[in-house]
């Protein structure tokens, strides 16, 4: 039932992964080292192409789908054993 509610957007997907908080780097000397500047530029470019929230949401949905699959598979196996016992 929970998967149906998530699929119909009545409830949110459980958060297994969370968006990290934005870190602010204080500039005491006025300049950062080259590696930190490059990292900031790359992060800004990636945010323009793929928003951070969509990646985290995709991961959360994938984990929820895997857990649902495991529960459905387990239920199928238990039901199969029950049917075998009834037949014998």
BAGUKOL-398019 format. One record per residue (C-alpha): residue number from 0; residue in one letter; x, y, z. Coordinates in steps of 0.001 Angstrom, whole numbers, always signed. Each point is the difference from the previous one (the first is absolute). Layout:
// BAGUKOL-398019
[NUM, "A", [X, Y, Z]],
...
***
This chain:
// BAGUKOL-398019
[0, "X", [+0, +0, +0]],
[1, "X", [+2895, +2356, +749]],
[2, "X", [+1435, -519, -3487]],
[3, "X", [-3375, +822, -1534]],
[4, "X", [-232, +3195, +2043]],
[5, "X", [+3506, +985, -1085]],
[6, "X", [-823, -782, -3651]],
[7, "X", [-3156, +2129, +110]],
[8, "X", [+1915, +2842, +1758]],
[9, "X", [-2152, -144, +3144]],
[10, "X", [+3111, -455, +2144]],
[11, "X", [+3649, +823, -471]],
[12, "X", [+2702, -2570, -683]],
[13, "X", [+1818, -890, +3256]],
[14, "X", [+3337, +1782, +239]],
[15, "X", [+2838, -2487, +207]],
[16, "X", [+2382, +2601, -1389]],
[17, "X", [-134, +3672, +913]],
[18, "X", [+1274, +3073, -1797]],
[19, "X", [+3160, +1221, +1728]],
[20, "X", [-123, +3477, +1466]],
[21, "X", [+1751, +2724, -1948]],
[22, "X", [+3369, +775, +1478]],
[23, "X", [+1261, +3539, -90]],
[24, "X", [+3729, +448, -152]],
[25, "X", [+1305, +3122, +1655]],
[26, "X", [+2713, +1729, -1943]],
[27, "X", [+2493, +1408, +2456]],
[28, "X", [+2786, +721, -2463]],
[29, "X", [-2338, +1121, -2806]],
[30, "X", [+900, -2859, -2364]],
[31, "X", [-517, -3727, +25]],
[32, "X", [+2376, -2578, -1286]],
[33, "X", [-405, -1104, -3613]],
[34, "X", [-1435, -3416, +867]],
[35, "X", [-2808, +1481, +2117]],
[36, "X", [-846, +2500, -2745]],
[37, "X", [-157, -2765, -2606]],
[38, "X", [-2208, -2106, +2262]],
[39, "X", [-2415, +2910, +440]],
[40, "X", [-143, +635, -3745]],
[41, "X", [-676, -3680, -735]],
[42, "X", [-2721, -161, +2665]],
[43, "X", [-1730, +3048, -1441]],
[44, "X", [+125, -1451, -3517]],
[45, "X", [-1434, -3343, +1159]],
[46, "X", [-2817, +1762, +1859]],
[47, "X", [-1004, +1610, -3291]],
[48, "X", [-153, -3350, -1807]],
[49, "X", [-1379, -2306, +2699]],
[50, "X", [-1647, +1462, +3121]],
[51, "X", [+1202, -1528, +3276]],
[52, "X", [-3530, -723, +1219]],
[53, "X", [-801, -2124, -3054]],
[54, "X", [+3029, -2259, +521]],
[55, "X", [-798, -493, +3688]],
[56, "X", [-3664, -626, -849]],
[57, "X", [+993, -2599, -2582]],
[58, "X", [+2215, -1793, +2533]],
[59, "X", [-2791, +34, +2611]],
[60, "X", [-2488, -1382, -2519]],
[61, "X", [+2457, -2720, -1072]],
[62, "X", [+589, -1133, +3597]],
[63, "X", [-3745, -25, +701]],
[64, "X", [-605, -2033, -3172]],
[65, "X", [+2666, -2546, +977]],
[66, "X", [-1502, -418, +3470]],
[67, "X", [-3476, -410, -1497]],
[68, "X", [+1313, -2602, -2461]],
[69, "X", [+1601, -1970, +2855]],
[70, "X", [-3269, +7, +1954]],
[71, "X", [-2046, -1060, -3034]],
[72, "X", [+2495, -2737, -879]],
[73, "X", [-33, -1285, +3581]],
[74, "X", [-3803, -19, +36]],
[75, "X", [-37, -1933, -3258]],
[76, "X", [+2358, -2628, +1397]],
[77, "X", [-2045, -396, +3200]],
[78, "X", [-3234, -281, -2010]],
[79, "X", [+1640, -2621, -2242]],
[80, "X", [+1003, -2059, +3028]],
[81, "X", [-3539, +257, +1369]],
[82, "X", [-1477, -1222, -3262]],
[83, "X", [+2429, -2950, -90]],
[84, "X", [-976, -950, +3570]],
[85, "X", [-3706, +166, -799]],
[86, "X", [+425, -2193, -3107]],
[87, "X", [+1857, -2682, +1982]],
***
